[in-house]
Structures are given as C-alpha cells and as structure tokens.
C-alpha cells in the first residue's frame, strides 16, 4: 500500500486525496443522473458538493482536534501545518447535516426528501475514500491474531503501525459496510420508500452498527477513548447516531403516513 501514487516534477499525487476525488466524481454522477427528479441543475449540484466538502473538512478536523485538545492546543503550528492529515468521519457527518439543512431550507426544499439522494452520494465518497485510507495506512487495524487474514504495510511513509506485520483490514471492512448500505439504499429507492428520509436513515443505521463493531479492531489508539478506555469516541458517537436514527425513523414514518392519508 502506497500513500503516494506517483510524482510529476515537484507535484505528488497522494492516494488518499485521489480516492476522495474519485468518490466525489461518483457522488456528482449520482446526483447528475437524478437531476430531473431532484430539480437540480449542474450549477446546483456543484454548489451542493462544495458546501458538503466544506462541512466534511471543518467537521472532520474539528473532531480530530477534540481527540486530543490539550496536545493539539499546545502545538497548533503542527496542527495547522498538517491540515491534510487526520479526519474524523463522524465530525464531518455531524457538521455537514445542519449545513445541508440550511442550504435546502433556503431553497424551500424538504430536507429529508433531498437527504435520501444526498445520503447515497455521500456514501459513495465515504466508501471510496476508505480505500484511500487503506492506501495511506490511516485508520489501520490491530495486529492480527494467528491464522487471521490481514494486510502488511511496508512503506515507511505509511501511517500504519507497526510496519511489516499483518494488521486487520479495518478500512476494507468499513468500505464493504458502506457499499452494503449503498446497495440497500438503491434497492429501497427502486422498491419505493415509505417516507422521506427512510433511505438516508438506512445509511446512518447500517454504518453506525458496523462502525461500532469494526472500532474494536482498530489499532490507531490516538483517536481517543472514553470511560477508562471502554469506548472509543467513534463508538460512543455511533451509539448516539443509531439511537437518534431509530427515533427519527419512527417520527418520520408517522409523518409520512399522515401525509398519505
């Protein structure tokens, strides 16, 4: 796995950024092919993706800072000089949601109806971006138990630790979980969703459950823990996300049934 794909002159193409870009292309294509149904033109899609990108960046870095606020506060120069490294997905997720709510409401659109397709688009960025994590070695797993299948990182520029030993392929597991949620979302759309927001809530629920499980195999201990190391920050947020998702499922289902009767 190589964090750097290739060099052209003085320019380096990094694996993580490349796969995030691929994910954004997939997200754009999903929205573009559904633009008539969504009432979006190319300019609106581009603006939507830019707002999402801003929320993802700010939220991801903000929650990354919260993993070790004292350490980063005492070394802000290092923090700002490495803005391309270290993102927390749930930070991106929780900051982008209110940003999108504002953007949709400003246009008079129903938030939950639009989020069904934005959820699919965002999941494509998430799933493909996890391959970038694998290439860079970030979000790496623990050293495998004997007989378990793992991935060995050898590039000295990799973020994975330790090098030269088989680690659980947590990045691939996460990507597979997200791809499963994408398949479920497309199936639900074609089958016919019961209410606005149902498709998006599938993504939040499936990934929340999967992320809680895969976190137990993560080996990057600097991401932060709570309750004397019993739960990682992401596991705690996953519990909250799954709980809120279930509550919102019941609420939106009742709201959807009322509008159809």
FENBELBEL-V654843 format. One record per residue. N is the residue number from 1. RES is the residue in one letter. PSI is psi as a letter, one per 40 degrees, with the letter a starting at -180 (999 if undefined). D_FIRST is the distance of its C-alpha to the first C-alpha in Angstrom with 2 decimals. Layout:
BEGIN
n=N res=RES psi=PSI d_first=D_FIRST
n=N res=RES psi=PSI d_first=D_FIRST
END
This chain:
BEGIN
n=1 res=X psi=h d_first=0.00
n=2 res=X psi=h d_first=3.80
n=3 res=X psi=d d_first=6.71
n=4 res=X psi=h d_first=9.01
n=5 res=X psi=d d_first=9.41
n=6 res=X psi=i d_first=12.57
n=7 res=X psi=h d_first=15.81
n=8 res=X psi=h d_first=19.29
n=9 res=X psi=b d_first=22.00
n=10 res=X psi=e d_first=21.60
n=11 res=X psi=h d_first=19.50
n=12 res=X psi=h d_first=15.78
n=13 res=X psi=h d_first=14.08
n=14 res=X psi=i d_first=11.66
n=15 res=X psi=d d_first=9.21
n=16 res=X psi=d d_first=11.20
n=17 res=X psi=d d_first=14.45
n=18 res=X psi=d d_first=13.81
n=19 res=X psi=d d_first=13.28
n=20 res=X psi=d d_first=16.19
n=21 res=X psi=d d_first=18.18
n=22 res=X psi=d d_first=17.61
n=23 res=X psi=d d_first=18.81
n=24 res=X psi=d d_first=21.78
n=25 res=X psi=d d_first=22.68
n=26 res=X psi=d d_first=22.78
n=27 res=X psi=d d_first=24.90
n=28 res=X psi=d d_first=27.19
n=29 res=X psi=d d_first=27.71
n=30 res=X psi=d d_first=28.69
n=31 res=X psi=d d_first=31.20
n=32 res=X psi=d d_first=32.40
n=33 res=X psi=e d_first=33.25
n=34 res=X psi=e d_first=35.09
n=35 res=X psi=d d_first=36.74
n=36 res=X psi=d d_first=40.26
n=37 res=X psi=d d_first=40.25
n=38 res=X psi=e d_first=38.84
n=39 res=X psi=f d_first=41.14
n=40 res=X psi=i d_first=38.41
n=41 res=X psi=i d_first=38.32
n=42 res=X psi=d d_first=35.45
n=43 res=X psi=d d_first=36.43
n=44 res=X psi=d d_first=36.51
n=45 res=X psi=d d_first=33.09
n=46 res=X psi=d d_first=31.66
n=47 res=X psi=d d_first=33.53
n=48 res=X psi=d d_first=32.36
n=49 res=X psi=d d_first=28.67
n=50 res=X psi=d d_first=29.36
n=51 res=X psi=d d_first=31.11
n=52 res=X psi=d d_first=28.34
n=53 res=X psi=d d_first=25.82
n=54 res=X psi=d d_first=28.19
n=55 res=X psi=d d_first=28.55
n=56 res=X psi=d d_first=24.85
n=57 res=X psi=d d_first=24.28
n=58 res=X psi=d d_first=27.43
n=59 res=X psi=d d_first=27.16
n=60 res=X psi=d d_first=23.52
n=61 res=X psi=d d_first=24.28
n=62 res=X psi=d d_first=27.67
n=63 res=X psi=d d_first=26.52
n=64 res=X psi=d d_first=23.73
n=65 res=X psi=d d_first=26.68
n=66 res=X psi=e d_first=28.70
n=67 res=X psi=d d_first=26.24
n=68 res=X psi=g d_first=27.60
n=69 res=X psi=d d_first=30.44
n=70 res=X psi=d d_first=32.27
n=71 res=X psi=d d_first=29.34
n=72 res=X psi=d d_first=28.24
n=73 res=X psi=d d_first=31.93
n=74 res=X psi=e d_first=32.55
n=75 res=X psi=f d_first=29.68
n=76 res=X psi=d d_first=29.80
n=77 res=X psi=d d_first=29.00
n=78 res=X psi=d d_first=25.51
n=79 res=X psi=d d_first=25.15
n=80 res=X psi=d d_first=26.23
n=81 res=X psi=e d_first=24.31
n=82 res=X psi=f d_first=20.98
n=83 res=X psi=e d_first=21.92
n=84 res=X psi=e d_first=18.58
n=85 res=X psi=i d_first=16.96
n=86 res=X psi=g d_first=18.05
n=87 res=X psi=i d_first=19.50
n=88 res=X psi=h d_first=21.30
n=89 res=X psi=d d_first=21.56
n=90 res=X psi=d d_first=25.06
n=91 res=X psi=d d_first=26.22
n=92 res=X psi=d d_first=25.29
n=93 res=X psi=d d_first=26.94
n=94 res=X psi=d d_first=30.13
n=95 res=X psi=d d_first=30.71
n=96 res=X psi=d d_first=30.12
n=97 res=X psi=d d_first=32.60
n=98 res=X psi=d d_first=35.71
n=99 res=X psi=d d_first=34.72
n=100 res=X psi=d d_first=34.66
n=101 res=X psi=d d_first=37.90
n=102 res=X psi=d d_first=39.56
n=103 res=X psi=d d_first=38.31
n=104 res=X psi=d d_first=39.54
n=105 res=X psi=d d_first=42.80
n=106 res=X psi=d d_first=43.57
n=107 res=X psi=e d_first=43.67
n=108 res=X psi=f d_first=45.64
n=109 res=X psi=i d_first=42.99
n=110 res=X psi=h d_first=42.50
n=111 res=X psi=d d_first=39.41
n=112 res=X psi=d d_first=38.59
n=113 res=X psi=d d_first=39.18
n=114 res=X psi=d d_first=36.75
n=115 res=X psi=d d_first=34.15
n=116 res=X psi=d d_first=33.84
n=117 res=X psi=d d_first=32.28
n=118 res=X psi=d d_first=30.50
n=119 res=X psi=d d_first=28.93
n=120 res=X psi=d d_first=27.51
n=121 res=X psi=d d_first=26.30
n=122 res=X psi=d d_first=24.69
n=123 res=X psi=d d_first=23.06
n=124 res=X psi=d d_first=21.33
n=125 res=X psi=d d_first=19.86
n=126 res=X psi=d d_first=18.94
n=127 res=X psi=d d_first=17.35
n=128 res=X psi=d d_first=15.24
n=129 res=X psi=d d_first=14.46
n=130 res=X psi=d d_first=13.00
n=131 res=X psi=d d_first=10.20
n=132 res=X psi=d d_first=9.71
n=133 res=X psi=d d_first=9.92
n=134 res=X psi=d d_first=7.19
n=135 res=X psi=d d_first=4.76
n=136 res=X psi=e d_first=6.95
n=137 res=X psi=e d_first=7.39
n=138 res=X psi=i d_first=10.99
n=139 res=X psi=f d_first=13.38
n=140 res=X psi=i d_first=11.78
n=141 res=X psi=i d_first=14.05
n=142 res=X psi=i d_first=16.47
n=143 res=X psi=h d_first=16.31
n=144 res=X psi=i d_first=17.25
n=145 res=X psi=i d_first=20.83
n=146 res=X psi=h d_first=21.75
n=147 res=X psi=e d_first=21.44
n=148 res=X psi=i d_first=19.06
n=149 res=X psi=h d_first=15.91
n=150 res=X psi=a d_first=12.70
n=151 res=X psi=h d_first=8.97
n=152 res=X psi=h d_first=8.32
n=153 res=X psi=h d_first=6.24
n=154 res=X psi=d d_first=7.58
n=155 res=X psi=h d_first=7.04
n=156 res=X psi=e d_first=10.48
n=157 res=X psi=e d_first=9.99
n=158 res=X psi=i d_first=7.85
n=159 res=X psi=e d_first=10.54
n=160 res=X psi=i d_first=9.99
n=161 res=X psi=h d_first=12.97
n=162 res=X psi=i d_first=13.74
n=163 res=X psi=i d_first=11.11
n=164 res=X psi=e d_first=11.65
n=165 res=X psi=i d_first=13.07
n=166 res=X psi=h d_first=12.50
n=167 res=X psi=i d_first=12.41
n=168 res=X psi=h d_first=13.93
n=169 res=X psi=g d_first=11.76
n=170 res=X psi=d d_first=14.03
n=171 res=X psi=d d_first=12.20
n=172 res=X psi=d d_first=12.67
n=173 res=X psi=d d_first=16.17
n=174 res=X psi=d d_first=17.05
n=175 res=X psi=d d_first=16.04
n=176 res=X psi=d d_first=18.10
n=177 res=X psi=d d_first=20.95
n=178 res=X psi=d d_first=21.10
n=179 res=X psi=d d_first=21.14
n=180 res=X psi=d d_first=23.93
n=181 res=X psi=d d_first=25.80
n=182 res=X psi=d d_first=25.53
n=183 res=X psi=d d_first=27.04
n=184 res=X psi=d d_first=29.73
n=185 res=X psi=d d_first=30.52
n=186 res=X psi=d d_first=31.00
n=187 res=X psi=d d_first=33.12
n=188 res=X psi=d d_first=35.20
n=189 res=X psi=d d_first=35.82
n=190 res=X psi=d d_first=37.05
n=191 res=X psi=d d_first=39.09
n=192 res=X psi=h d_first=40.62
n=193 res=X psi=i d_first=39.79
n=194 res=X psi=d d_first=42.64
n=195 res=X psi=i d_first=42.35
n=196 res=X psi=h d_first=40.49
n=197 res=X psi=e d_first=37.44
n=198 res=X psi=d d_first=36.92
n=199 res=X psi=d d_first=33.81
n=200 res=X psi=d d_first=32.13
n=201 res=X psi=d d_first=33.19
n=202 res=X psi=d d_first=31.45
n=203 res=X psi=d d_first=28.10
n=204 res=X psi=d d_first=29.01
n=205 res=X psi=d d_first=30.27
n=206 res=X psi=d d_first=27.57
n=207 res=X psi=d d_first=24.71
n=208 res=X psi=d d_first=26.87
n=209 res=X psi=d d_first=27.44
n=210 res=X psi=d d_first=23.87
n=211 res=X psi=d d_first=22.55
n=212 res=X psi=d d_first=25.24
n=213 res=X psi=d d_first=24.10
n=214 res=X psi=d d_first=20.32
n=215 res=X psi=d d_first=21.12
n=216 res=X psi=e d_first=22.54
n=217 res=X psi=e d_first=19.17
n=218 res=X psi=i d_first=17.51
n=219 res=X psi=e d_first=16.89
n=220 res=X psi=g d_first=17.00
n=221 res=X psi=e d_first=20.73
n=222 res=X psi=e d_first=21.47
n=223 res=X psi=e d_first=21.71
n=224 res=X psi=i d_first=25.35
n=225 res=X psi=i d_first=27.69
n=226 res=X psi=i d_first=31.27
n=227 res=X psi=f d_first=34.21
n=228 res=X psi=f d_first=33.44
n=229 res=X psi=e d_first=29.84
n=230 res=X psi=d d_first=30.84
n=231 res=X psi=h d_first=28.95
n=232 res=X psi=i d_first=26.05
n=233 res=X psi=d d_first=26.92
n=234 res=X psi=d d_first=24.95
n=235 res=X psi=d d_first=26.76
n=236 res=X psi=d d_first=30.04
n=237 res=X psi=d d_first=29.41
n=238 res=X psi=d d_first=28.34
n=239 res=X psi=d d_first=31.74
n=240 res=X psi=d d_first=33.51
n=241 res=X psi=d d_first=31.78
n=242 res=X psi=d d_first=32.58
n=243 res=X psi=d d_first=36.13
n=244 res=X psi=d d_first=36.77
n=245 res=X psi=d d_first=35.34
n=246 res=X psi=d d_first=37.85
n=247 res=X psi=d d_first=40.65
n=248 res=X psi=d d_first=39.84
n=249 res=X psi=d d_first=39.66
n=250 res=X psi=d d_first=43.19
n=251 res=X psi=d d_first=44.47
n=252 res=X psi=d d_first=43.10
n=253 res=X psi=d d_first=44.24
n=254 res=X psi=d d_first=47.74
n=255 res=X psi=d d_first=47.70
n=256 res=X psi=d d_first=46.64
n=257 res=X psi=d d_first=49.36
n=258 res=X psi=d d_first=51.97
n=259 res=X psi=e d_first=51.21
n=260 res=X psi=e d_first=51.65
n=261 res=X psi=999 d_first=54.93
END
